[in-house]
Amino acid sequence: MTIDLFQVAVFCLVATMLALVLRQYRPEYAVFISLACSIVAVLYLLQGVAQVAEELGRLLEDTMLPGELVQVVMRCLGVCILTELAAQTCRDAGEQAIGAKVELAGKVTLVLVSLPLFQRLLQVAGALLRVG
């Protein structure tokens, strides 16, 4: 994975230099370079993300949690990655306010996606209170 990181870092640095040069002459194209670089980097690292998701799945299976809860964690991971990519792209385009709104939308989505976890937690707490 270290070589992968090095390759992605070099690719991103080259894209950054290209975007900086383009920004002087055609600023509208610099945003597209940034977006394309982000997409390529994420696609290149999807294998690593898949490995992380697989390992998290195995760890959560060992805890004997229901499969639906494992899916919630995986969805939250996807929401975080997508939100970060979109927000940073907005900031690269000079739209900090829109980037902040993307992050807010990501946070709301995380809460909505994780509601089954909260529901399960409340059920367990209620069961423990009844037993005690």
N, C-alpha and C positions, 0 to 999 in steps of 0.2 A: 504494500500500500504506500510505502515511502516514495517509490519511483512514480506512482500515480500522482501523488501530491506534487512532486517536483515538476512533472509534465504539465499538470493543470496550472501550477503557479507560473511557469514560463509562458504558457499560452495566454494566461490572463495579463501578464506584464506586457507581452507583445501587443495584445488587443488594447491595453491601456495607452501605450505609446501611440498606436494608430489613432485611437479616439482623440488623444490630445492634439495630434497634428491636424486631424480632420476638423476639430472644433474651431481652429483658427480660420479655416476657409469655408467649411460647410457644417455649421454646428448641428443642423438637423440630422446629418448622417452619423454624427458621433453617438447619438442616443441609440441608433440601430446597431452600431458596433458593440456598444455596451450590452444591449439586450441579447444579441447573437452570442457574445462571449459567455454571458451568464447561462444561456440555454445549453450551449455546447459543454460548458463545465459541469453543469448539473447532469446532463445526459451521460457524460463520461464517468461521473462518479456514482451513477445509479447502481452499478454493481456493488460498490462499497456500502451504499445505503441498503441494498437488498441483503447484504451479509449482516449488517447491524440489525435489520428488522427480523431476520431469521434467528439470530442469536437472542434477541429480546423475546421472540416468540417461544424459544426453547426455555429460557429462564422463567417466563411467566407460566408455561405449561407445568414446570416443576413445582410451582406453587399451588397447583391443582385449582386454579381459578377457572371459571367458565370461559369457553372459547370466545364468547361475545365480548368479554372484558379485554381479552388480548387484542381483538379487532379494534376496540376503542383506542387502545394505546397506539396501535399502528396508524390509525386514522389521524390521531393527534400529531404523530411524527410527520405525516404527509402535509398536514395543515401548516405546521411550523416551517417546513422547508419551502413550501409554495408561498407562504406569506412573506418570508424573508426575501426570497427572490423578487417578488413583485414590489415590495416596499423599497428595496435597494435600487431597483430599476427606476422607480419613480424619482428617487432622490438623485440618481445619476442624471436624470432629465431636468433636474432643477426644480422639481415639484415636491418639496418637503411636506407640504400640507397634505397632498394626495397620498404620499408615502405613509404619513401618520394615520390617515383614514384606513389604508390597507391593513396596517398593523392592528388598528382597533377592530376591523372586521375579522381579522384572524383570531383575536382574543375572544370575541363573541362566539365565533365558530368553535373554538376550543371548548368553551363552556357548554355549548349545545351538544357537541360530540361526546363530552365527558359526563353528561347527565346520567347515563346508566351507571357509571361508577359511583356517583354521589347517591343514587337511589340504592345501590347495593350496600354502600357504606351505612346508610340510614337503616336499612333492613337488619344488618348485622348488629348495629348499636341497639336497635329496638329489641332484638332477640336477647342480647346480653342483659339489657335492663329488666326484661321479664323474668329471666332466670335468676338474677341477683335479688 
